[in-house]
Amino acid sequence: MRELTEEQFDEQYELVTNHIDDNASFDGNMFETFDEELTFVRQMAEQNRVITIIEGDEDFENEFGEPTLNMFYVSGMHLVNRIGYLVTKEPITEEFEVKLE
């Protein structure tokens, strides 16, 4: 699995805007994990165009002493620790992971 920076990800992948929810997270690009949005994501997964936003383990404490969770973009449709999904305009040709800062 290839590790990409957020900048490399942004240069390499163009995302589809969520046409179902006008108030979607991640700059209007995230698709939820249920109902009509999940149905759309499943269709796009058949075309290899899905990225899963996942939440990882606690990494460190922030300035308030609270644990901070890691978030990642991972190529493909995954179920464990998913926050939501992104859909690319073109098929994804490699497995990758992007740690979000």
N, C-alpha and C positions, 0 to 999 in steps of 0.2 A: 504494500500500500504506500502510495506516494504522499508525502506531507507537503502541503502548500501553505504559503502565507496568505493572509487576507487580500493583500495586493495582487498576488499571482492569481488567486481565485477570481477577483473582480475583473482582471484582464482577460482571463480565459473563458469565463462562463457568463452568458447573458441570461437573465432570469425573466420568467413570465410573471406579469403582475396578476395578483389574485383578482379575477373578474367576478367572483361570487360575493366577496366581502369587501366593501369600500373602505373599511377601517382595519385592514389586516396589518399585523405586526411586520417587523423587518422591512421597513420602507414600502409596505403594501404588497410584499412578495410572499409572505408565509401563508401556507394552506393549513387549516386545522386538521385534527385527527379523527373527525367524525362527520357524519351526514354527507351532504352534497360535495363538500370539499374533499373528503376522503374518497368518494367515488371518482372524482376527477383525478386525484393523485394516483389511484390504482390504475386508471387508464394510461396515465403518463409513465408509470413504472413499466408497463408492457413495452414501451418505446425506449426504455433506459434513459429517462429524462428526470429522475427524481433524486433529490438530495435530502437527507434527514438531518434536522437540527436536533442534536442530542445534548443532554446534560450529563457531565461526568462527575467524578468524585470531588469532594472538597479538596482544595489545593492549599490555601493559605488563608490567613485572616486579613480582613480589610482594616482601614484606619480606626474603625470602631470596635475591633476585636471580634467581629462576626466572621464565621466561615464563608468563604467565597467558592462558589461552584464553577467548575470549568464548563464551557460550552464549545461544541464542535459542529462543523458541517461534515457529514460523512456521505460519500457517494452511495446511492442505492436507497431502497425503502427498508427501513428498520423499525422494529416495534419497541425494543427495550430502551427506556430512558428518553423517548422521543418527546420533543417539545412541539414540533410541527414539521412541515415539509416545504421545500422550495422546488420549483420546476424550471428546468432549463429549456431554452428555445431549441437547442440542438441535442442530439443524443450524447450521453457521457461515454467516453471511450476508455477510461482508466479508473481504477479504484483510487480514491484519495481521501485525505482527512485534513481539515483546516481547524486549527485551534483559534477560537475567537478571543481577542484581547479586550 
